[in-house]
Amino acid sequence: DTLKKILRQNTPEKKILFWTIRSKDNATKKSETSQNKNALDYTLANCCRPLPGDPVQGFALQPNTIVIHHINCPEAVKLSSQFGNTIVEVNWFGKEQKAFLSEIKLSGIDRVGLVNDITNVLSKELSINIRSISFFSHDGIFEGAIELYVKSTDDLKDVINKLKKINGVDKVLRPM
């Protein structure tokens, strides 16, 4: 029910946060949905959009706020070198997550019906909710980007593997 409400909101950015994060001191804190007013506010970095299962680290750059980055995110590397004293070790904990916004990039040889095949795999076979989709083609080569909601890195790997099997799709990547 909560997921449906969030997806129906007319906002440019939807953050669906239902996870528990355990910091290095073993104090469990809940995400933005927590009722505890003393809990730290955890947010996902927009640059790398980490998913449950990704290796992550947090940065306490503002009071009572920790921004979670994928450990290989270029921005996280930059923050580590500039603000090493603000690093907070965090791990995914619990199985409360519902959906996380992620992005994939695709490229290959264009053909009639290719976008239909891609959306059928995502919607009908995998029951993945698509937030946005963009494709362009030039000289028979296509490039595309899809923002979609997944539950974990395992789900995203399934999406990537299924899309790679589509005739004409050469590359499917998760940008960092």
RABEL-V687299 format. One record per pair of residues at least 4 apart in sequence whose ideal C-beta (glycine too) atoms are under 6 Angstrom apart, sorted by sequence separation. I is the first residue (numbers start at 1). J is the second residue. If there is no record, write none. Layout:
BEGIN
i: <I/I>
j: <J/J>
END
This chain:
BEGIN
i: <23/30/50/69/79/80/113/119/120/121/122/151/34/137/150/164/22/44/50/60/122/150/163/69/135/6/20/21/58/59/122/164/30/135/163/6/20/29/58/29/31/134/19/56/160/133/17/57/17/132/54/55/131/50/130/50/59/115/128/129/21/48/45/48/66/41/40/41/42/43/44/45/48/61/40/42/47/60/59/110/47/60/57/58/110/58/110/56/107/106/52/105/121/104/103/52/101/102/51/117/99/49/49/97/102/114/111/109/108/108/108/106/107/107/23/24/106/23/104/105/21/22/104/105/22/20/20/19/18/19/18/18/16/16/3/3/53/54/52/53/51/51/73/48>
j: <27/34/54/73/83/84/117/123/124/125/126/155/39/142/155/169/28/50/56/66/128/156/169/76/142/14/28/29/66/67/130/172/39/144/172/16/30/39/68/40/42/145/31/68/172/146/31/71/32/147/70/71/147/68/148/70/79/135/148/149/42/69/67/70/88/64/64/65/66/67/68/69/73/86/66/68/73/86/86/137/75/88/87/88/140/90/142/90/143/144/92/145/162/146/147/97/149/150/100/166/149/101/102/151/156/168/168/168/168/169/170/169/170/171/88/89/172/90/172/173/90/91/174/175/93/93/94/96/96/97/97/98/98/99/98/99/152/153/152/153/152/153/176/176>
END
